């Protein structure tokens, strides 16, 4: 069964172009090393809930938008191997080192998920 890394991240509206450019560049690297898909999804119809929601999960501010992102892999082992190569690639270091990230990394939520149902 496939494996998925999922992410929620609040991005200032003024930095969405910078964030999406970073995602395009890093996505190419993930795909080059074997990810099956790489998706960055900007919130369009996401409202605060009574108890919980995507905006509440990341403590979304008025001047921010939440992104739901995911990367798919053949398996957990494949994901681990792909991520090891991605993190060792100097192009990734160039994307994140020496610049301010276009999001608040302290409010980034991420995790790995084993696929339970797949059509």
Secondary structure as UniProt FT lines:
FT   STRAND          3..12
FT   HELIX           13..15
FT   HELIX           16..32
FT   TURN            33..34
FT   STRAND          37..42
FT   HELIX           54..57
FT   TURN            58..59
FT   TURN            62..63
FT   STRAND          64..73
FT   HELIX           76..88
FT   HELIX           90..96
FT   TURN            97..98
FT   HELIX           105..107
FT   STRAND          109..114
//
